[in-house]
Each structure stands twice: as structure tokens, then as C-alpha cells.
């Protein structure tokens, strides 16, 4: 009897460590998919792990009692009901993992090995049903999506640039046509703008009174001090 208490204590510590490991994986994973592996052989599971490796996904088997405790501790109460029977969890790592690729690998493996059953999972904070995981597997690969996105952006931007150039050209043509039309109707053409600094000299009479010169000096100084407009 004296040796039983330490043994039980070690067992409790091991279980606590496993629960902490599952909880940490659930919280840090980009996604996690629950599967039932009843009927799969050791070699089948090894092949599945190899198929998931390109997606940076770890396929782990835990006791359901410990997995349920970890799910509750992680705030994922909705996963608890799925943790029945021989369940293994595919954890998609956040660093380099791809949930879509992992879902495709699980779907393809299940098609060849009906003993593998996808039960659901999580994607970020969202809980997934089995049909949700199947739908995730139908999403095009990331590279294809990026290529489509880049193509979708390029076409509207090119079109927008062309429309803007056409607008500026048509605006210039329209203003010129309006001026020509008014001139033809008898209106005077708009005068060309003269530099503001030369206007007082051109309009000033040849002989000016001393008082007029004195009055004009402050105005000239004010004009020099004003900021230039481009």
C-alpha cells in the first residue's frame, strides 16, 4: 500500500500533462479535424500521417476522456459530443499549415479507406461539422486562389486606368469645343492670363503723381510677400 500513492500521483501527473498538451494544440492550431479510425491498421495510420505531412498537420491519437477534458478546458464544449469511439485528431499547425490541403488529404484518404470517418472539427474559432470539412476540401488550393485574386485585381485596375485616360482626353476635347462654339457665336475668346507682377507696370501711366507712387508701394510689397501659387 505505501507504494500505491506515489504510483497514482505519477499517473495523475501524466494525464494532466496529456490534457495540457491537447489543450495547447487545440488553442494554437490553425484548424483541427476529428476522425474515427476504427478498422485502420498501423500501416494505414502511418500512410495517413505521411499524406498529412505536406499540410504541416499532426495526426494524434488520445484517450477520449482526456481529450474531452482538454476540449472543455479550451472552451470547445461543442466538440465534446464528437469525442466518442476511437477518435484521432488532425492538428493543422499555424506555422506553415494549410487547412484546405489537410481537408483534401483526409477526404482522399477516406475515399480509398472507408474506415476513416471525418466527424467535424474547428477552423480558427469556428466549429465545423463533417459536411463543413467536406466543403473545405473542395476549396481550390491556396496558389490557385492567389492567382485568381491577382488576375481579378489586374483586370479592373487596367480597365480603370483606361477609363480615366479616356475621361481626361474627352474632358479636354469638350472644353476646347465649348470655347470654339462660343467664339463662333460671337463671344470674345477668353484672354490669356498675364503675369500678375507685370500688370501694374503695363497699366500705370507714364507720368504719375508722387502721392500715387507712395500709395502703390505698400501694395507692391504685399504682392511680393504673398505666397506663389502653382
Steps between C-alpha positions, in 0.01 A plus 500: 500500500772756573620477135152553349468869581817607314401287200156660490657842532725435200204375299300812582792720396530316170130543429519868591796543263305333216197721566721809491658379174161447331370834626811680377472336158132592469566860595808549280388304192378678190243220472428159647301213349353215704499158335395149597768250408327175596622222268816677382823305536826638630630523145180683393550759774865540401393559139243757612758685706729509196214639286439776756865598534503741199220693671708532820238295681556266796271198536473408869308233692392572858269344755157653464468574871812715486403660168156594634656660806742694280220617268304630798806674639556663159140627492400260219206335668335435161776253411440280803211304344719409201768350725337158514648175372856465370571863410819652364554873445679658204658823625586751226794699630477877478860531380480382141188287529225499239151402612375458143784265405446302820126469433573381145747240630246367751223490238715319244627252758145431621388429142765228471458387864133516608602410857615859545200716592520878527289617793553878500749741647592864539635767268633787707217585743233335285372149570466285187261217429595205281335665193695819578828307484388345171422847363841623618661221298329633186664844531767555229863488618654817642726562198202474265295739713786753507537475123126560455510790744795660321326460165179645639681807631701554181205513264298769685810715560597490133145584401483781754825653371370493143172661601682773692722580202198508270317729743788750514533502121127546447492774763772695321329454163167607647637821653674594175184433297293714737744791466500468117121492497465817706760682295313404181179638655660841542644486851848622556764236552618478860811719543831338580600553859784748549751472785362687801830676573503669155141627512560816706791611273296449180200690632687782678506837315832643384484789746365433847465716795733448795207427729378226265850341502505508878157335517603229250816396689318321788286310248811385310666390823186304593500329159867400542431363845203288391575127443525383140236269368598222260 
